[in-house]
Amino acid sequence: MTGFQPPIPILRSFDAEMARAFYIDFLGFKVQFEHRFGPDAPLYMGIERDGCILHLSEHFGDGTPGTFVRIEVPDVHAYAKALNVKNYRNAQPGVQSQEWGYDDMSIRDPAGNYLIFCTLRDV
């Protein structure tokens, strides 16, 4: 490996099943790995979609609920449309055009973290 790699945010999670329903079933990420120190230990999970890697942790002290993460995507409007077709009961995201040239789609995860999927507009 050469050079710096993109950072991997560690987001707090409180419920593995709710996190899977949100990140895997709704957003379309795939599980890279899952780790527990024992059968009843908190879950630490790596997920990935199109090169975007996130880690989700149920461990106390890992991450802070309410964290914001910006994720650039090729076409935020198409992604929003694809998500809304799923009729996920906890989110029907829309896209907002920002003055600074991005179109943003903000979604809050089950632990209170904010994911802002964004695309730079042709200006």
LOPA-579323 format. One record per residue: residue in three letters; z, y negated, x of N, C-alpha, C, O in turn. Coordinates in steps of 0.001 Angstrom, whole numbers, plus 500000, padded with zeros to 6 digits. Atoms other than C-alpha are relative to their C-alpha. Last residue first. Layout:
N
+-----+--------+--------+--------+--------+--------+--------+--------+--------+--------+--------+--------+--------+
!   r !    npz !    npy !    npx !   capz !   capy !   capx !    cpz !    cpy !    cpx !    opz !    opy !    opx !
+-----+--------+--------+--------+--------+--------+--------+--------+--------+--------+--------+--------+--------+
! ALA !      Z !      Y !      X !      Z !      Y !      X !      Z !      Y !      X !      Z !      Y !      X !
...
+-----+--------+--------+--------+--------+--------+--------+--------+--------+--------+--------+--------+--------+
END
This chain:
123
+-----+--------+--------+--------+--------+--------+--------+--------+--------+--------+--------+--------+--------+
!   r !    npz !    npy !    npx !   capz !   capy !   capx !    cpz !    cpy !    cpx !    opz !    opy !    opx !
+-----+--------+--------+--------+--------+--------+--------+--------+--------+--------+--------+--------+--------+
! VAL ! 499887 ! 501446 ! 500250 ! 487904 ! 475556 ! 478293 ! 498962 ! 499224 ! 500765 ! 498914 ! 497997 ! 500671 !
! ASP ! 501080 ! 500658 ! 499271 ! 487390 ! 479295 ! 477912 ! 500065 ! 498517 ! 499652 ! 499814 ! 498126 ! 498512 !
! ARG ! 501208 ! 500369 ! 500734 ! 490767 ! 480353 ! 476600 ! 498949 ! 499447 ! 500939 ! 499280 ! 498883 ! 501982 !
! LEU ! 500461 ! 501348 ! 499670 ! 493291 ! 482100 ! 478825 ! 498696 ! 499734 ! 499251 ! 497740 ! 500504 ! 499339 !
! THR ! 501350 ! 500048 ! 499464 ! 494613 ! 485180 ! 477036 ! 499653 ! 498537 ! 500264 ! 499848 ! 497678 ! 499404 !
! CYS ! 500747 ! 501255 ! 499953 ! 498248 ! 485935 ! 476278 ! 498623 ! 500186 ! 500618 ! 498391 ! 501094 ! 501417 !
! PHE ! 501326 ! 499560 ! 499562 ! 500669 ! 488657 ! 475252 ! 499100 ! 498778 ! 499930 ! 499106 ! 498061 ! 498929 !
! ILE ! 501027 ! 500974 ! 500350 ! 504141 ! 487158 ! 475039 ! 498698 ! 500494 ! 500614 ! 498471 ! 500363 ! 501817 !
! LEU ! 501231 ! 499728 ! 499280 ! 506764 ! 489887 ! 474955 ! 498978 ! 498986 ! 499513 ! 498720 ! 498883 ! 498314 !
! TYR ! 501235 ! 500588 ! 500513 ! 510197 ! 488703 ! 473874 ! 498836 ! 500331 ! 500923 ! 498887 ! 500061 ! 502123 !
! ASN ! 500849 ! 500544 ! 498947 ! 513309 ! 490819 ! 474388 ! 498712 ! 499487 ! 499377 ! 498261 ! 500000 ! 498353 !
! GLY ! 499968 ! 501452 ! 499971 ! 515678 ! 491205 ! 471421 ! 499237 ! 499365 ! 501148 ! 499328 ! 498154 ! 501347 !
! ALA ! 498802 ! 500435 ! 499273 ! 516539 ! 494891 ! 471853 ! 500076 ! 498485 ! 500123 ! 501004 ! 497963 ! 500741 !
! PRO ! 498762 ! 499650 ! 500715 ! 514106 ! 496044 ! 469118 ! 501286 ! 499556 ! 500700 ! 502329 ! 499462 ! 500052 !
! ASP ! 499759 ! 498555 ! 500032 ! 511210 ! 494112 ! 470760 ! 501337 ! 500308 ! 499312 ! 502081 ! 499380 ! 498995 !
! ARG ! 498648 ! 499653 ! 499551 ! 510258 ! 490541 ! 469842 ! 500196 ! 501503 ! 499890 ! 499887 ! 502096 ! 498856 !
! ILE ! 499397 ! 498910 ! 500771 ! 506538 ! 489784 ! 469659 ! 501381 ! 500282 ! 500590 ! 501534 ! 500380 ! 501807 !
! SER ! 498616 ! 499679 ! 499658 ! 504762 ! 486626 ! 470769 ! 500538 ! 501076 ! 499066 ! 500379 ! 501003 ! 497847 !
! MET ! 499468 ! 499177 ! 501085 ! 500960 ! 486371 ! 470651 ! 501398 ! 500444 ! 500437 ! 501537 ! 501242 ! 501364 !
! ASP ! 498807 ! 499165 ! 499838 ! 499660 ! 483552 ! 472822 ! 500329 ! 500774 ! 498732 ! 500183 ! 500265 ! 497621 !
! ASP ! 499699 ! 499495 ! 501335 ! 496251 ! 481861 ! 473168 ! 501099 ! 501034 ! 500189 ! 500937 ! 501982 ! 500957 !
! TYR ! 499820 ! 498575 ! 500290 ! 496293 ! 479962 ! 476427 ! 500117 ! 500237 ! 498506 ! 500612 ! 499388 ! 497764 !
! GLY ! 501217 ! 499215 ! 499844 ! 494832 ! 476583 ! 477368 ! 500117 ! 501490 ! 499751 ! 499141 ! 502220 ! 499927 !
! TRP ! 500307 ! 499792 ! 498586 ! 497889 ! 474400 ! 478070 ! 498866 ! 501004 ! 500227 ! 498627 ! 501421 ! 501360 !
! GLU ! 500643 ! 501184 ! 499437 ! 497971 ! 473066 ! 474507 ! 499549 ! 500227 ! 501441 ! 498600 ! 499593 ! 501903 !
! GLN ! 499106 ! 500910 ! 499288 ! 498770 ! 476546 ! 473201 ! 499201 ! 498846 ! 500612 ! 498029 ! 499001 ! 500954 !
! SER ! 500694 ! 500684 ! 498910 ! 496745 ! 478395 ! 470574 ! 500939 ! 498968 ! 500612 ! 501476 ! 498109 ! 499912 !
! GLN ! 499851 ! 501450 ! 500011 ! 498988 ! 480675 ! 468505 ! 499266 ! 499417 ! 501211 ! 499444 ! 499887 ! 502335 !
! VAL ! 500357 ! 500651 ! 498741 ! 498156 ! 484278 ! 467702 ! 500099 ! 498493 ! 499827 ! 499655 ! 497937 ! 498823 !
! GLY ! 501122 ! 500915 ! 500076 ! 499821 ! 486297 ! 464960 ! 499774 ! 499360 ! 501357 ! 500578 ! 499530 ! 502274 !
! PRO ! 500175 ! 501142 ! 499095 ! 502086 ! 489307 ! 465040 ! 498742 ! 499191 ! 499734 ! 497713 ! 499717 ! 499310 !
! GLN ! 501392 ! 500279 ! 500346 ! 502933 ! 491491 ! 462028 ! 499611 ! 498768 ! 500819 ! 499568 ! 497659 ! 500288 !
! ALA ! 500772 ! 501086 ! 499370 ! 506183 ! 492976 ! 463240 ! 498581 ! 499964 ! 499464 ! 497913 ! 500993 ! 499361 !
! ASN ! 499161 ! 501039 ! 499407 ! 509049 ! 495158 ! 461999 ! 499227 ! 498871 ! 500676 ! 499836 ! 497971 ! 501255 !
! ARG ! 499118 ! 500667 ! 500961 ! 507260 ! 497424 ! 459499 ! 500809 ! 498844 ! 500576 ! 501309 ! 498011 ! 499819 !
! TYR ! 498658 ! 499774 ! 499455 ! 504349 ! 498278 ! 461755 ! 500988 ! 499186 ! 499176 ! 500790 ! 497987 ! 498979 !
! ASN ! 498967 ! 500294 ! 501006 ! 501284 ! 498033 ! 459511 ! 501404 ! 500379 ! 500469 ! 502175 ! 500986 ! 499725 !
! LYS ! 499007 ! 498921 ! 499995 ! 499048 ! 499715 ! 462132 ! 501090 ! 499812 ! 498948 ! 501824 ! 500754 ! 498647 !
! VAL ! 500565 ! 498891 ! 500772 ! 496133 ! 497374 ! 461281 ! 501015 ! 501143 ! 499879 ! 500972 ! 501908 ! 498916 !
! ASN ! 499731 ! 500250 ! 501411 ! 498334 ! 494519 ! 462533 ! 499419 ! 501072 ! 499088 ! 499931 ! 501287 ! 497990 !
! LEU ! 498587 ! 499747 ! 500312 ! 498345 ! 495948 ! 466048 ! 500271 ! 499845 ! 498507 ! 500983 ! 500660 ! 497921 !
! ALA ! 499753 ! 498556 ! 499884 ! 494541 ! 496192 ! 466294 ! 501450 ! 500349 ! 499664 ! 501710 ! 501380 ! 499044 !
! LYS ! 500666 ! 499350 ! 501142 ! 494131 ! 492613 ! 464998 ! 500270 ! 501507 ! 500011 ! 500571 ! 502090 ! 498970 !
! ALA ! 499218 ! 500326 ! 501201 ! 496689 ! 491296 ! 467482 ! 499411 ! 500692 ! 498777 ! 500145 ! 501241 ! 497956 !
! TYR ! 498769 ! 499210 ! 499923 ! 494908 ! 493124 ! 470328 ! 500868 ! 499750 ! 498769 ! 501415 ! 500695 ! 498199 !
! ALA ! 500348 ! 498610 ! 500325 ! 491527 ! 491684 ! 469271 ! 501249 ! 500881 ! 500019 ! 501397 ! 501762 ! 499172 !
! HIS ! 500357 ! 499971 ! 501426 ! 492976 ! 488153 ! 469222 ! 499662 ! 501426 ! 499560 ! 500091 ! 501866 ! 498493 !
! VAL ! 498775 ! 499945 ! 500800 ! 494751 ! 488680 ! 472572 ! 499691 ! 500050 ! 498503 ! 500456 ! 500636 ! 497738 !
! ASP ! 500325 ! 500639 ! 501283 ! 491467 ! 489492 ! 474309 ! 501197 ! 500138 ! 499061 ! 501329 ! 501136 ! 498352 !
! PRO ! 501372 ! 500503 ! 500069 ! 491585 ! 490446 ! 478030 ! 499685 ! 499224 ! 498719 ! 498977 ! 498218 ! 498768 !
! VAL ! 500874 ! 498950 ! 500529 ! 495403 ! 490670 ! 478235 ! 498586 ! 499425 ! 499860 ! 498430 ! 498209 ! 499748 !
! GLU ! 501371 ! 500409 ! 500264 ! 497878 ! 488593 ! 480240 ! 499178 ! 501206 ! 499579 ! 499250 ! 502270 ! 500195 !
! ILE ! 500919 ! 498943 ! 499603 ! 501488 ! 489679 ! 479842 ! 498591 ! 499550 ! 499646 ! 498258 ! 499411 ! 498469 !
! ARG ! 501394 ! 500331 ! 500340 ! 504208 ! 487033 ! 479702 ! 499106 ! 501087 ! 500574 ! 499235 ! 501463 ! 501739 !
! VAL ! 500983 ! 499497 ! 499045 ! 507783 ! 488394 ! 479698 ! 498615 ! 499625 ! 499492 ! 498268 ! 499922 ! 498349 !
! PHE ! 501393 ! 500279 ! 500353 ! 510737 ! 486653 ! 478025 ! 499096 ! 500539 ! 501104 ! 499361 ! 500326 ! 502287 !
! THR ! 500906 ! 500311 ! 498894 ! 514255 ! 488106 ! 478305 ! 498589 ! 499770 ! 499466 ! 498158 ! 500435 ! 498524 !
! GLY ! 500510 ! 501349 ! 500161 ! 516385 ! 487936 ! 475157 ! 499091 ! 499565 ! 501136 ! 498679 ! 498406 ! 501192 !
! PRO ! 500740 ! 500195 ! 501254 ! 518500 ! 490959 ! 475958 ! 499583 ! 498538 ! 499854 ! 500342 ! 497630 ! 500190 !
! THR ! 499246 ! 500814 ! 500943 ! 519483 ! 490898 ! 479634 ! 499201 ! 499877 ! 498723 ! 498055 ! 499430 ! 498770 !
! GLY ! 500718 ! 500903 ! 500891 ! 518305 ! 493471 ! 482122 ! 500947 ! 499274 ! 499064 ! 502110 ! 499646 ! 498907 !
! ASP ! 501425 ! 500047 ! 499664 ! 520231 ! 496365 ! 483573 ! 499287 ! 499112 ! 498996 ! 499199 ! 499453 ! 497816 !
! GLY ! 500230 ! 500841 ! 498839 ! 523944 ! 495564 ! 483255 ! 498553 ! 499943 ! 500454 ! 498196 ! 499067 ! 501242 !
! PHE ! 499282 ! 501266 ! 500085 ! 524780 ! 498436 ! 480937 ! 499763 ! 499218 ! 501281 ! 499919 ! 499759 ! 502376 !
! HIS ! 498837 ! 500148 ! 499132 ! 522152 ! 501132 ! 481373 ! 500606 ! 498614 ! 499857 ! 499902 ! 497607 ! 499935 !
! GLU ! 498815 ! 500023 ! 500857 ! 519826 ! 501570 ! 478373 ! 501276 ! 499810 ! 500816 ! 502365 ! 499753 ! 500244 !
! SER ! 498742 ! 499397 ! 499575 ! 516879 ! 500648 ! 480544 ! 501089 ! 499838 ! 498953 ! 501308 ! 498754 ! 498412 !
! LEU ! 499039 ! 500206 ! 501072 ! 513212 ! 499986 ! 479870 ! 501280 ! 500725 ! 500375 ! 501238 ! 501888 ! 500777 !
! HIS ! 498916 ! 499024 ! 500002 ! 510795 ! 499601 ! 482795 ! 500978 ! 499600 ! 498893 ! 501288 ! 498421 ! 498722 !
! LEU ! 498684 ! 500502 ! 500398 ! 507472 ! 497835 ! 482339 ! 501004 ! 501129 ! 500155 ! 500654 ! 502299 ! 499999 !
! ILE ! 498869 ! 499075 ! 499904 ! 504110 ! 498439 ! 484001 ! 501275 ! 499268 ! 499604 ! 501546 ! 498163 ! 500074 !
! CYS ! 498753 ! 500730 ! 500247 ! 500894 ! 496651 ! 483013 ! 501141 ! 501010 ! 499971 ! 501163 ! 501905 ! 499127 !
! GLY ! 499510 ! 500609 ! 498767 ! 497963 ! 498470 ! 484628 ! 501256 ! 499173 ! 499852 ! 501843 ! 498767 ! 500855 !
! ASP ! 501068 ! 500747 ! 499325 ! 496141 ! 499184 ! 481363 ! 500489 ! 499254 ! 501243 ! 500101 ! 498109 ! 501475 !
! ARG ! 501219 ! 500146 ! 500790 ! 499330 ! 500268 ! 479606 ! 499031 ! 499127 ! 500791 ! 499344 ! 497984 ! 501124 !
! GLU ! 501176 ! 500655 ! 499426 ! 502393 ! 501599 ! 481350 ! 498893 ! 499915 ! 498973 ! 498712 ! 500808 ! 498145 !
! ILE ! 501150 ! 499932 ! 500901 ! 505940 ! 502742 ! 480604 ! 498856 ! 499195 ! 500604 ! 499072 ! 498314 ! 501436 !
! GLY ! 501121 ! 500808 ! 499559 ! 508889 ! 503580 ! 482855 ! 498833 ! 500194 ! 499042 ! 498512 ! 501322 ! 498667 !
! MET ! 501352 ! 499538 ! 500283 ! 512097 ! 504861 ! 481265 ! 498981 ! 499010 ! 500549 ! 499159 ! 497798 ! 500430 !
! TYR ! 500791 ! 500942 ! 499216 ! 515803 ! 504714 ! 482111 ! 498573 ! 500511 ! 499930 ! 498305 ! 501648 ! 500319 !
! LEU ! 501386 ! 499739 ! 499598 ! 517851 ! 506456 ! 479422 ! 499462 ! 498850 ! 500840 ! 499691 ! 497680 ! 500533 !
! PRO ! 501019 ! 500947 ! 500466 ! 521632 ! 506228 ! 479182 ! 498619 ! 500340 ! 500579 ! 498500 ! 500918 ! 501660 !
! ALA ! 500092 ! 501237 ! 499218 ! 523639 ! 509378 ! 479927 ! 498921 ! 499082 ! 499425 ! 498021 ! 499542 ! 498722 !
! ASP ! 499533 ! 501104 ! 500834 ! 524445 ! 512003 ! 477284 ! 499929 ! 498651 ! 500714 ! 500460 ! 497658 ! 500216 !
! PRO ! 500490 ! 499913 ! 501377 ! 522386 ! 514828 ! 478805 ! 500413 ! 498827 ! 499103 ! 499650 ! 498429 ! 498223 !
! GLY ! 499423 ! 498860 ! 500696 ! 523030 ! 513725 ! 482396 ! 499543 ! 499971 ! 498555 ! 498914 ! 499002 ! 498130 !
! PHE ! 499141 ! 499323 ! 499029 ! 521765 ! 511249 ! 484996 ! 500671 ! 501228 ! 499402 ! 501173 ! 502076 ! 500140 !
! ARG ! 498590 ! 500076 ! 500400 ! 518920 ! 510358 ! 482626 ! 500805 ! 500731 ! 501068 ! 500360 ! 501755 ! 501588 !
! HIS ! 498928 ! 499480 ! 499160 ! 515335 ! 509641 ! 483658 ! 501357 ! 499757 ! 499342 ! 501642 ! 498671 ! 498836 !
! GLU ! 498709 ! 500196 ! 500662 ! 512052 ! 509199 ! 481807 ! 501066 ! 500596 ! 500905 ! 500857 ! 501652 ! 501501 !
! PHE ! 498886 ! 499119 ! 499644 ! 508655 ! 508773 ! 483457 ! 501197 ! 499665 ! 499123 ! 501291 ! 498572 ! 498565 !
! GLN ! 500236 ! 499552 ! 498628 ! 505227 ! 507214 ! 483005 ! 501064 ! 500999 ! 500425 ! 500766 ! 502027 ! 501033 !
! VAL ! 498822 ! 499744 ! 499174 ! 505448 ! 506943 ! 479200 ! 499543 ! 500485 ! 501375 ! 498775 ! 501442 ! 501475 !
! LYS ! 499786 ! 498572 ! 499753 ! 502323 ! 505456 ! 477652 ! 501206 ! 500152 ! 500916 ! 501455 ! 499309 ! 501777 !
! PHE ! 499650 ! 499637 ! 498629 ! 501990 ! 501989 ! 476097 ! 500147 ! 501519 ! 500090 ! 500282 ! 502199 ! 499072 !
! GLY ! 500986 ! 499153 ! 499329 ! 500162 ! 501573 ! 472794 ! 500262 ! 500278 ! 501465 ! 499352 ! 500701 ! 502179 !
! LEU ! 500726 ! 500769 ! 498992 ! 502029 ! 498580 ! 471330 ! 498987 ! 500822 ! 500800 ! 498088 ! 500254 ! 501421 !
! PHE ! 500549 ! 501270 ! 500474 ! 503047 ! 500321 ! 468086 ! 499142 ! 499302 ! 501066 ! 497970 ! 499016 ! 500820 !
! ASP ! 500760 ! 499854 ! 501250 ! 503571 ! 504012 ! 468882 ! 499322 ! 498699 ! 499575 ! 498164 ! 498715 ! 499156 !
! ILE ! 500991 ! 498921 ! 499920 ! 504562 ! 503686 ! 472545 ! 499131 ! 500027 ! 498741 ! 497909 ! 499910 ! 498820 !
! TYR ! 500854 ! 500090 ! 498817 ! 506380 ! 500349 ! 472861 ! 498883 ! 501050 ! 500029 ! 497763 ! 500747 ! 500439 !
! PHE ! 500565 ! 501321 ! 499746 ! 507833 ! 499957 ! 469370 ! 498978 ! 500029 ! 501138 ! 497824 ! 499643 ! 500950 !
! ALA ! 500789 ! 500392 ! 501172 ! 508410 ! 503536 ! 468227 ! 499305 ! 498660 ! 500244 ! 498156 ! 498474 ! 499844 !
! ARG ! 501235 ! 499196 ! 500029 ! 509504 ! 504509 ! 471734 ! 499106 ! 499596 ! 498825 ! 497894 ! 499449 ! 498986 !
! ALA ! 500845 ! 500483 ! 498907 ! 512008 ! 501616 ! 471907 ! 498681 ! 500765 ! 500030 ! 497622 ! 500163 ! 500211 !
! MET ! 500577 ! 501274 ! 500445 ! 513390 ! 502525 ! 468478 ! 499075 ! 499429 ! 501072 ! 498027 ! 498866 ! 500757 !
! GLU ! 500977 ! 499709 ! 501057 ! 513832 ! 506133 ! 469606 ! 499350 ! 498726 ! 499472 ! 498148 ! 498706 ! 499208 !
! ALA ! 501222 ! 499395 ! 499460 ! 515458 ! 505144 ! 472900 ! 498950 ! 500246 ! 498929 ! 497764 ! 500020 ! 499172 !
! ASP ! 500274 ! 498815 ! 500812 ! 518008 ! 502791 ! 471323 ! 498645 ! 500576 ! 500416 ! 497602 ! 499966 ! 500177 !
! PHE ! 498758 ! 499464 ! 500559 ! 519717 ! 499981 ! 473247 ! 499793 ! 501314 ! 499275 ! 500754 ! 502054 ! 499064 !
! SER ! 500270 ! 499224 ! 501206 ! 517010 ! 498741 ! 475594 ! 501324 ! 500571 ! 499519 ! 502201 ! 500886 ! 500323 !
! ARG ! 498867 ! 499298 ! 500614 ! 517245 ! 496081 ! 478277 ! 499537 ! 500679 ! 498724 ! 498755 ! 500126 ! 497951 !
! LEU ! 499560 ! 500556 ! 501277 ! 514011 ! 495157 ! 480009 ! 501114 ! 500861 ! 499421 ! 501055 ! 502089 ! 499476 !
! ILE ! 499100 ! 499010 ! 500581 ! 513348 ! 495809 ! 483690 ! 500580 ! 499358 ! 498749 ! 501334 ! 498389 ! 498829 !
! PRO ! 498806 ! 500427 ! 500730 ! 510310 ! 493751 ! 484721 ! 500813 ! 501201 ! 499506 ! 500252 ! 502218 ! 499098 !
! ILE ! 499794 ! 499112 ! 501148 ! 507978 ! 495281 ! 487300 ! 501280 ! 499550 ! 499298 ! 502381 ! 499792 ! 499794 !
! PRO ! 498621 ! 499588 ! 500297 ! 506696 ! 492658 ! 489712 ! 500039 ! 500920 ! 498782 ! 499158 ! 500886 ! 497923 !
! PRO ! 499384 ! 500745 ! 501114 ! 502993 ! 492670 ! 490619 ! 501433 ! 500477 ! 499762 ! 501720 ! 501663 ! 499920 !
! GLN ! 500438 ! 499439 ! 501266 ! 502337 ! 494189 ! 494059 ! 500620 ! 499175 ! 498875 ! 501621 ! 498493 ! 499094 !
! PHE ! 499061 ! 499991 ! 501106 ! 502654 ! 492324 ! 497325 ! 499345 ! 500619 ! 498780 ! 498143 ! 500466 ! 498566 !
! GLY ! 499739 ! 501205 ! 500772 ! 500356 ! 493222 ! 500141 ! 501023 ! 500191 ! 498898 ! 501480 ! 501300 ! 498622 !
! THR ! 500040 ! 501243 ! 499247 ! 499125 ! 496573 ! 501328 ! 500275 ! 498830 ! 499073 ! 499856 ! 498827 ! 497915 !
! MET ! 500000 ! 501172 ! 500862 ! 500000 ! 500000 ! 500000 ! 500000 ! 498760 ! 500913 ! 500747 ! 498688 ! 501889 !
+-----+--------+--------+--------+--------+--------+--------+--------+--------+--------+--------+--------+--------+
END
